[in-house]
Amino acid sequence: MLSWAITFLIIAIVAAVLGFGGIAGTATGIAKILFILFLVLFVASLFFGRRG
């Protein structure tokens, strides 16, 4: 999941450099959502992994 977030972040950076603002904004939004989802799942796996 983290690799997908990094991929969308790179797409957003390339699109912003080339001047595609709409695509860059969309890719940035997707990257943020995936990164937050990754963090939530990572913390949950740390928490539940130590209990079992």
C-alpha positions as CSV (number, residue, x, y, z in Angstrom):
1,M,0.0,0.0,0.0
2,L,2.9,2.3,0.7
3,S,4.3,1.7,-2.7
4,W,1.0,2.7,-4.3
5,A,1.0,6.0,-2.3
6,I,4.6,6.7,-3.4
7,T,3.6,5.9,-7.0
8,F,0.7,8.4,-6.9
9,L,2.9,11.0,-5.3
10,I,5.5,10.6,-8.1
11,I,2.7,10.9,-10.7
12,A,1.5,14.0,-8.9
13,I,4.9,15.6,-8.9
14,V,5.5,14.8,-12.6
15,A,2.0,16.1,-13.5
16,A,2.6,19.3,-11.6
17,V,5.9,19.9,-13.3
18,L,4.4,19.4,-16.7
19,G,1.5,21.7,-15.8
20,F,-1.4,19.3,-15.5
21,G,-3.0,20.8,-12.4
22,G,-6.1,18.7,-12.3
23,I,-4.3,15.4,-12.6
24,A,-1.7,16.5,-10.1
25,G,-4.4,17.4,-7.6
26,T,-6.2,14.2,-8.0
27,A,-3.1,12.1,-7.7
28,T,-2.1,14.0,-4.6
29,G,-5.5,13.4,-3.0
30,I,-5.2,9.6,-3.8
31,A,-1.7,9.5,-2.4
32,K,-2.8,11.2,0.8
33,I,-5.7,8.8,1.3
34,L,-3.5,5.8,0.6
35,F,-0.8,7.0,3.0
36,I,-3.3,7.6,5.8
37,L,-4.8,4.2,5.2
38,F,-1.3,2.7,5.3
39,L,-0.6,4.4,8.6
40,V,-3.8,3.3,10.2
41,L,-3.3,-0.3,9.1
42,F,0.4,-0.2,10.2
43,V,-0.5,1.1,13.7
44,A,-3.4,-1.5,14.0
45,S,-1.0,-4.3,13.0
46,L,1.5,-3.2,15.6
47,F,-1.1,-3.0,18.3
48,F,-2.9,-6.3,17.5
49,G,0.4,-8.1,16.6
50,R,1.8,-7.6,20.1
51,R,-1.4,-8.8,21.8
52,G,-1.5,-12.2,20.1
